[in-house]
Structures are given as structure tokens and as C-alpha cells.
Amino acid sequence: RIYVAWDRNASNNQILYVAYSSNGGTTWSAPIKVDDGTTKFERVIGAYPAVDQTSGTVYVSWHNYAKNIIYVDKSTTGGGTWGKDVAAAVTSAGFGTDIGCVGGRSQGPAHALKVGSTGTLYLVYANPVTNRGFDGLFTKSTDAGATWSVPVSLNDDGTASDQVHPALA
């Protein structure tokens, strides 16, 4: 299957959706709501799917910038139904923090999610750390996203220099 995840803005509300294709992208499922939010003030951005190649479980991560949490949800039904949102990491960037470059554009967590060959989930993200600017942080889950390790900083420069847009391969 091919998965596409996105956040849709509608009347000052944002909802996370996934669609899938079982025929190489010729046709797609109807959009399926993933996030568990039920209010008229949901704030989701950055939707990243990742598939466990062994089990077929699909995961999606996103940032809820009103709550400052990166959530992960999973589907064991090929994207047809979704479980309960799990908080994988707490952030403090909100929608974004001005890092003083690129014309004043704000920087958010810009996270990335991958599934390793043993089913371990890996998540990296950027987050402002007091008196240091943005650091690259890493956390993982060895139980299919139910719990997450304490985040560790990936950089050790000890300065206020920003590390942003981490990625995994």
C-alpha cells in the first residue's frame, strides 16, 4: 500500500487525515480521520506516515502545536481504522519560533518518524532548549508506540546555535 497523510484546515480547525492506495496510486481510499481531537479548535501540522515492513502496521506522527505534543497513532488494518493517539514527545515550539533567519520564518519541531527492521519506532525532532536554541532530539519506542523513551539531545555543541530539520534514514 501507499499512504498519504495531511492536515486539512477547515473553518479555523485542523484535522489529520490519511488515504491509501492498494493499486500503485491509480485509486485512493476516502480520507480517514486519524487524530482523536473532537473540539472545534484542533491544531495539527506535519503528518508523517511510516510502515513496519514486517507486520504491515502503519504509523502516523504529527505535531499538535496547541498542546505542544508530537503524537503517534497506528493502524493494523492497512489504514482503514486507527487506534488511540499516543504522546511521543513534548515540545515547546508551538506553531513555530523565530530563529532569526530565512526572512523571519518560524521553526517548529519538523519531526521525522521511521520504523526499524525489528519494529522499533524512531522519532527525531527539533525543540528549543533553554539558553541553547533548538536542539535535535531523539526518542524511540520498542513496544509499537505504546511508550516512548526519555528524549536525548543529538548535539553537544553547548551553544545557542540552532539545529533544525532532523531526518532519519
Secondary structure in CASP SS format (residue, H / E / C, confidence):
PFRMAT SS
TARGET T0000
AUTHOR 0000-0000-0000
METHOD secondary structure of the structure
MODEL  1
R C 1.00
I E 1.00
Y E 1.00
V E 1.00
A E 1.00
W E 1.00
D E 1.00
R E 1.00
N E 1.00
A E 1.00
S C 1.00
N C 1.00
N E 1.00
Q E 1.00
I E 1.00
L E 1.00
Y E 1.00
V E 1.00
A E 1.00
Y E 1.00
S E 1.00
S C 1.00
N C 1.00
G C 1.00
G C 1.00
T C 1.00
T C 1.00
W C 1.00
S C 1.00
A C 1.00
P C 1.00
I E 1.00
K E 1.00
V C 1.00
D C 1.00
D C 1.00
G C 1.00
T C 1.00
T C 1.00
K C 1.00
F C 1.00
E C 1.00
R C 1.00
V E 1.00
I E 1.00
G E 1.00
A E 1.00
Y E 1.00
P E 1.00
A E 1.00
V E 1.00
D C 1.00
Q C 1.00
T C 1.00
S C 1.00
G C 1.00
T C 1.00
V E 1.00
Y E 1.00
V E 1.00
S E 1.00
W E 1.00
H E 1.00
N E 1.00
Y C 1.00
A C 1.00
K C 1.00
N C 1.00
I E 1.00
I E 1.00
Y E 1.00
V E 1.00
D E 1.00
K E 1.00
S E 1.00
T C 1.00
T C 1.00
G C 1.00
G C 1.00
G C 1.00
T C 1.00
W C 1.00
G C 1.00
K C 1.00
D C 1.00
V E 1.00
A E 1.00
A E 1.00
A E 1.00
V E 1.00
T C 1.00
S C 1.00
A C 1.00
G C 1.00
F C 1.00
G C 1.00
T E 1.00
D E 1.00
I C 1.00
G C 1.00
C C 1.00
V H 1.00
G H 1.00
G H 1.00
R C 1.00
S E 1.00
Q E 1.00
G C 1.00
P C 1.00
A C 1.00
H C 1.00
A E 1.00
L E 1.00
K E 1.00
V E 1.00
G C 1.00
S C 1.00
T C 1.00
G C 1.00
T C 1.00
L E 1.00
Y E 1.00
L E 1.00
V E 1.00
Y E 1.00
A E 1.00
N E 1.00
P E 1.00
V E 1.00
T C 1.00
N C 1.00
R C 1.00
G E 1.00
F E 1.00
D E 1.00
G E 1.00
L E 1.00
F E 1.00
T E 1.00
K E 1.00
S E 1.00
T C 1.00
D C 1.00
A C 1.00
G C 1.00
A C 1.00
T C 1.00
W C 1.00
S C 1.00
V C 1.00
P C 1.00
V E 1.00
S E 1.00
L C 1.00
N C 1.00
D C 1.00
D C 1.00
G C 1.00
T C 1.00
A C 1.00
S C 1.00
D C 1.00
Q C 1.00
V C 1.00
H C 1.00
P C 1.00
A C 1.00
L C 1.00
A C 1.00
END
